[in-house]
Amino acid sequence: MTIALVHDYVTQRGGAERVALSLARAFPGSPLHTTLYRPETTFPEFAELDIRPSRLNRWSVLRNNHRLALPFLAQTVSRMHIDADIVVASSSGWAHGIHTDGRKIVYCHAPARWLYQVDRYAGTDEERSLRRLLVRAASGALGPGLRRWDREAADSADLYIVNSTAVRDAVRRIYDIDAEVVYPPVPLMPSNGPEQPVEDIQHPFLLCVARLLPYKNVDAVIDAIDRLGSIDLVVVGEGPDRERLRARASRSGRTRFASAVSDAELRWLYRNCSGLVAASFEDFGLSPLEAAAFGKPTAALRAGGYLDTVRSDETGVFFAEPTSTDIAEALETMLTHPWQPATIAAHIEAFSEPRFIDRLRAVVRNEQDLARAASEDHREAP
């Protein structure tokens, strides 16, 4: 039976894109359908796949900034039809709406944040007022119709799988769907490739790996580092908040931005950092697991997916609120705690790619059996 994959858009380098690559390895040779594809800004491994973008991809302005495509995505996805027996959709807001005559499995990273977490996604303080205004205006104008579309898209799935207990609870609350939790794999392992030093990094340093968006709370991390005054910070990530955060960091000079690092450079950063700080509202929280693979602890926000991926006093410490005060206190605790790197590294066994692939293949086999049974019933009907 034929299998096809779907991902929202292949234009960035993030955890969801790494999961899409794991799905491609689970089902080799399967085409990957998407709305937009920009090879130069996503992982190079996508170039080896059969990528099939939508008609929106003809417009370079949308490829270069997928957020500008927002008014067109629901209609575009609704017009896409995949001729396959099984469709596996990697979705955080759009791919679950794809049409198919086969059975549809949705691997949900999160219900669309800008529809259901508007304040967090847009930001709330005065420095973010323009972005907040634009996001709230879009949510007010497009939100009611897109929420209806979104729920209909969720109802069209034959099976929902989620990446964390936090997303499982959100899917139940928003869509009234009970979903199985299947943890995504940790892709950035010490054994997966070489390490390449990043120039001009001052030791010791802490690491923050996050897209530069308001709900990632990187500004609070920068301020916490300034409070400590004894260690530097390296921020790995890109996003629309970049210039504001760079201006904020320039006041003390303790933060270095490393936006377009390779996997080899990121491995080196994890290997050489004193620990990770993760202050965002994450639905899964991949970066603490990547740090754990290198035996490094994490100071994380006590919320969302980090509750699945960080073990208090074993692989990291928690802080209650994403404020510079709370973060700085947690970092002081993390930096003085006697961590056991081998214990930290052992934590990631439950998040291996072989385990992820085995479970997804078992799910697909079950859906194939259901599809065959339905086909046989149809042939036998008078």
Summary of the structure (lengths in Angstrom):
residues: 382
radius of gyration: 21.0
end to end distance: 25.0
largest distance: 78.5
contacts: 1301
relative contact order: 0.11
helix: 51%
strand: 16%
